[in-house]
Amino acid sequence: MSGFQSRISFRSLPKRSFWLHLGIVFRLTGMTIEPRLDIIGAALADPSRSRILCELMDGRAFTNKELACAANISPQTASAHLKQLEQAGFTASLRSGRHVYHRIASAEVAATLEVLAQLSPTDHLSRPGQISTDTRQARSCYNHIAGRLGVLMTDRLVALNVLMVRYDVISAGPRFHVFLDDIGIEVPIGSVEKPPAKLCLDWTERQHHISGPLATAIMQRFLEARWLERRSGSRALTVTTGGFEALERWFGLTQQDIGLAHPVRQFDR
């Protein structure tokens, strides 16, 4: 910047001109003090890229062709979109043999996308003829259970003293270890810095479900035991017959509870 400064005497400039020229210096030297939200916004601005991100919020990694099919675009177009998403920090790619797989870059990115989804309109979910009931009932949110089922399970974990919530911070409750032993999962208790779970506002239910280590362990247990099954081409999760039995046994939730038009009351904080 010294060469540029040598041609301008800032002290001799009026106050308005000073700030104008200072802005030019910042632009010419690449200096900025603002976050590049324009890059983030541009990456999210295309509907096809949004569909790709929603598909990846399933929590799994997909090939270019699989994501192209999900977004109803050509593989070549999907490649261009995926390049922009990766440059913006939303996705990451990994090679396995002859295939390249794409996934959400991190749990933090997934949480940010879920928060952004809360700002989006939801009136389309309740329009007649919309196939959204299954997605709202139970779906994957990166690595944990979301939708009505996720909200109901969170409420029950608090009501059963498995978890305690104070000022939106979760800690292990009196029955935390008993619950883990009974359902057959292992997860660290956490600490003040790293609690066993975090509150995640569900974008369709507008109430909290949990994310974090405990939520991830619960989803993995349900999938491994085939109490929940993934669907092809959708984030929706199917609750199996064994799943309804497990939900009633460990969470006190019946099939009728999960099918309610509105979830049970959210826990008091």
C-alpha positions as semicolon CSV with decimal commas, in nm:
position;residue;x (nm);y (nm);z (nm)
1;M;0,000;0,000;0,000
2;S;0,299;0,227;0,044
3;G;0,323;0,300;-0,331
4;F;-0,039;0,408;-0,342
5;Q;-0,007;0,617;-0,029
6;S;0,296;0,798;-0,169
7;R;0,080;0,944;-0,442
8;I;-0,188;1,075;-0,204
9;S;-0,150;1,314;0,085
10;F;-0,434;1,207;0,313
11;R;-0,382;1,504;0,546
12;S;-0,457;1,744;0,263
13;L;-0,790;1,576;0,176
14;P;-1,129;1,693;0,305
15;K;-1,287;1,456;0,559
16;R;-1,535;1,310;0,306
17;S;-1,262;1,257;0,047
18;F;-1,042;1,094;0,309
19;W;-1,292;0,816;0,372
20;L;-1,360;0,780;0,001
21;H;-0,992;0,733;-0,079
22;L;-0,946;0,504;0,220
23;G;-1,221;0,282;0,081
24;I;-1,040;0,275;-0,255
25;V;-0,721;0,169;-0,078
26;F;-0,900;-0,118;0,093
27;R;-1,052;-0,235;-0,235
28;L;-0,725;-0,212;-0,426
29;T;-0,528;-0,396;-0,160
30;G;-0,791;-0,663;-0,098
31;M;-0,843;-0,553;0,261
32;T;-1,192;-0,588;0,409
33;I;-1,341;-0,593;0,753
34;E;-1,679;-0,743;0,660
35;P;-1,766;-1,114;0,633
36;R;-1,823;-1,221;0,272
37;L;-2,194;-1,283;0,308
38;D;-2,229;-1,215;-0,063
39;I;-2,047;-1,541;-0,137
40;I;-2,278;-1,732;0,097
41;G;-2,586;-1,565;-0,048
42;A;-2,480;-1,636;-0,406
43;A;-2,425;-2,003;-0,325
44;L;-2,776;-2,033;-0,178
45;A;-2,949;-1,824;-0,444
46;D;-3,002;-2,099;-0,701
47;P;-3,297;-2,342;-0,644
48;S;-3,095;-2,638;-0,775
49;R;-2,815;-2,571;-0,525
50;S;-3,074;-2,544;-0,249
51;R;-3,218;-2,882;-0,349
52;I;-2,870;-3,034;-0,346
53;L;-2,807;-2,902;0,005
54;C;-3,144;-3,032;0,125
55;E;-3,057;-3,375;-0,015
56;L;-2,721;-3,368;0,162
57;M;-2,891;-3,274;0,490
58;D;-2,983;-3,641;0,496
59;G;-2,640;-3,676;0,655
60;R;-2,498;-3,915;0,397
61;A;-2,254;-3,863;0,112
62;F;-2,380;-3,881;-0,247
63;T;-2,226;-3,894;-0,593
64;N;-2,264;-3,621;-0,851
65;K;-2,515;-3,833;-1,048
66;E;-2,726;-3,902;-0,739
67;L;-2,743;-3,533;-0,654
68;A;-2,817;-3,442;-1,015
69;C;-3,111;-3,682;-1,009
70;A;-3,238;-3,539;-0,680
71;A;-3,219;-3,183;-0,817
72;N;-3,357;-3,287;-1,157
73;I;-3,060;-3,142;-1,345
74;S;-2,785;-3,283;-1,565
75;P;-2,466;-3,423;-1,407
76;Q;-2,266;-3,148;-1,580
77;T;-2,484;-2,878;-1,424
78;A;-2,464;-3,052;-1,087
79;S;-2,085;-3,049;-1,108
80;A;-2,081;-2,673;-1,155
81;H;-2,321;-2,624;-0,864
82;L;-2,121;-2,853;-0,637
83;K;-1,802;-2,664;-0,720
84;Q;-1,963;-2,338;-0,611
85;L;-2,104;-2,493;-0,295
86;E;-1,765;-2,633;-0,202
87;Q;-1,591;-2,302;-0,268
88;A;-1,845;-2,133;-0,039
89;G;-1,767;-2,386;0,236
90;F;-2,102;-2,565;0,237
91;T;-1,987;-2,903;0,108
92;A;-1,680;-3,122;0,100
93;S;-1,583;-3,396;-0,143
94;L;-1,402;-3,722;-0,090
95;R;-1,284;-3,989;-0,333
96;S;-1,349;-4,358;-0,278
97;G;-1,217;-4,575;-0,558
98;R;-1,349;-4,445;-0,887
99;H;-1,623;-4,237;-0,730
100;V;-1,625;-3,891;-0,578
101;Y;-1,876;-3,835;-0,299
102;H;-2,011;-3,506;-0,171
103;R;-2,136;-3,429;0,177
104;I;-2,216;-3,137;0,407
105;A;-1,882;-2,990;0,515
106;S;-1,943;-3,016;0,891
107;A;-2,201;-3,037;1,166
108;E;-2,168;-2,661;1,210
109;V;-2,266;-2,606;0,846
110;A;-2,565;-2,839;0,888
111;A;-2,675;-2,647;1,198
112;T;-2,644;-2,318;1,010
113;L;-2,857;-2,448;0,724
114;E;-3,122;-2,565;0,969
115;V;-3,127;-2,217;1,125
116;L;-3,159;-2,057;0,782
117;A;-3,447;-2,291;0,705
118;Q;-3,635;-2,137;0,998
119;L;-3,644;-1,810;0,804
120;S;-3,802;-1,973;0,501
121;P;-4,182;-1,980;0,452
122;T;-4,358;-2,299;0,564
123;D;-4,709;-2,235;0,434
124;H;-4,644;-2,470;0,141
125;L;-4,615;-2,761;0,385
126;S;-4,984;-2,747;0,472
127;R;-5,129;-2,682;0,126
128;P;-5,379;-2,942;0,001
129;G;-5,215;-3,206;-0,213
130;Q;-4,863;-3,141;-0,086
131;I;-4,668;-3,460;-0,011
132;S;-4,504;-3,332;0,304
133;T;-4,668;-3,528;0,585
134;D;-4,398;-3,796;0,605
135;T;-4,114;-3,545;0,599
136;R;-4,276;-3,341;0,876
137;Q;-4,351;-3,652;1,081
138;A;-3,997;-3,790;1,091
139;R;-3,686;-3,696;0,897
140;S;-3,311;-3,689;0,931
141;C;-3,144;-3,359;1,009
142;Y;-2,782;-3,434;0,922
143;N;-2,707;-3,688;1,198
144;H;-3,011;-3,668;1,426
145;I;-3,388;-3,710;1,419
146;A;-3,602;-3,409;1,333
147;G;-3,963;-3,333;1,253
148;R;-4,256;-3,409;1,482
149;L;-4,088;-3,728;1,603
150;G;-3,770;-3,543;1,702
151;V;-3,969;-3,282;1,895
152;L;-4,175;-3,547;2,074
153;M;-3,868;-3,751;2,168
154;T;-3,697;-3,440;2,306
155;D;-4,000;-3,353;2,518
156;R;-4,008;-3,705;2,659
157;L;-3,636;-3,712;2,739
158;V;-3,686;-3,401;2,951
159;A;-4,011;-3,526;3,108
160;L;-3,844;-3,858;3,198
161;N;-3,549;-3,675;3,365
162;V;-3,302;-3,812;3,115
163;L;-3,211;-3,456;3,023
164;M;-3,243;-3,125;3,205
165;V;-3,278;-2,789;3,034
166;R;-3,188;-2,463;3,203
167;Y;-3,158;-2,135;3,015
168;D;-3,148;-2,332;2,686
169;V;-2,846;-2,534;2,806
170;I;-2,885;-2,912;2,829
171;S;-2,724;-3,129;3,095
172;A;-2,756;-3,494;3,195
173;G;-3,055;-3,565;3,418
174;P;-3,090;-3,815;3,706
175;R;-3,196;-4,096;3,473
176;F;-2,938;-4,029;3,201
177;H;-2,721;-4,336;3,268
178;V;-3,019;-4,562;3,328
179;F;-3,168;-4,461;2,994
180;L;-2,839;-4,519;2,808
181;D;-2,793;-4,864;2,962
182;D;-3,152;-4,963;2,899
183;I;-3,168;-4,859;2,535
184;G;-2,818;-4,987;2,466
185;I;-2,619;-4,684;2,352
186;E;-2,291;-4,530;2,461
187;V;-2,237;-4,158;2,458
188;P;-2,016;-3,931;2,671
189;I;-2,193;-3,733;2,941
190;G;-2,022;-3,416;2,825
191;S;-1,934;-3,118;3,038
192;V;-2,026;-2,755;3,079
193;E;-1,830;-2,685;2,762
194;K;-1,959;-2,993;2,578
195;P;-2,307;-3,093;2,694
196;P;-2,457;-3,429;2,589
197;A;-2,699;-3,253;2,355
198;K;-2,793;-2,912;2,220
199;L;-3,127;-2,755;2,139
200;C;-3,199;-2,729;1,768
201;L;-3,510;-2,538;1,659
202;D;-3,704;-2,757;1,417
203;W;-3,785;-2,563;1,100
204;T;-4,120;-2,734;1,033
205;E;-4,247;-2,774;1,391
206;R;-4,097;-2,446;1,521
207;Q;-4,013;-2,622;1,846
208;H;-3,691;-2,776;1,968
209;H;-3,547;-3,115;1,898
210;I;-3,199;-3,214;2,013
211;S;-2,872;-3,240;1,824
212;G;-2,526;-3,331;1,950
213;P;-2,369;-3,656;2,077
214;L;-2,680;-3,803;2,241
215;A;-2,905;-3,723;1,944
216;T;-2,653;-3,877;1,704
217;A;-2,625;-4,191;1,917
218;I;-3,005;-4,228;1,937
219;M;-3,045;-4,201;1,560
220;Q;-2,766;-4,452;1,498
221;R;-2,924;-4,694;1,746
222;F;-3,264;-4,665;1,579
223;L;-3,119;-4,716;1,232
224;E;-2,898;-5,009;1,332
225;A;-3,190;-5,181;1,507
226;R;-3,414;-5,105;1,206
227;W;-3,655;-4,915;1,424
228;L;-3,617;-4,639;1,168
229;E;-3,548;-4,682;0,797
230;R;-3,423;-4,427;0,547
231;R;-3,608;-4,363;0,223
232;S;-3,457;-4,334;-0,120
233;G;-3,460;-3,980;-0,253
234;S;-3,603;-3,828;0,065
235;R;-3,496;-3,721;0,411
236;A;-3,813;-3,879;0,550
237;L;-3,765;-4,164;0,797
238;T;-4,003;-4,459;0,822
239;V;-4,093;-4,581;1,170
240;T;-4,115;-4,961;1,158
241;T;-4,333;-5,186;1,372
242;G;-4,034;-5,251;1,595
243;G;-3,974;-4,877;1,602
244;F;-4,318;-4,803;1,740
245;E;-4,258;-5,067;2,008
246;A;-3,923;-4,908;2,097
247;L;-4,071;-4,559;2,109
248;E;-4,346;-4,673;2,343
249;R;-4,107;-4,868;2,564
250;W;-3,834;-4,605;2,610
251;F;-4,012;-4,280;2,532
252;G;-4,375;-4,351;2,620
253;L;-4,484;-4,249;2,269
254;T;-4,759;-4,429;2,083
255;Q;-4,831;-4,437;1,712
256;Q;-5,124;-4,206;1,780
257;D;-4,894;-3,954;1,952
258;I;-4,665;-3,935;1,652
259;G;-4,957;-3,894;1,416
260;L;-5,106;-3,596;1,603
261;A;-5,164;-3,279;1,405
262;H;-4,969;-3,091;1,671
263;P;-4,695;-3,225;1,899
264;V;-4,740;-3,249;2,273
265;R;-4,645;-2,944;2,477
266;Q;-4,284;-2,840;2,460
267;F;-4,088;-2,863;2,785
268;D;-4,074;-2,568;3,020
269;R;-3,738;-2,396;3,049
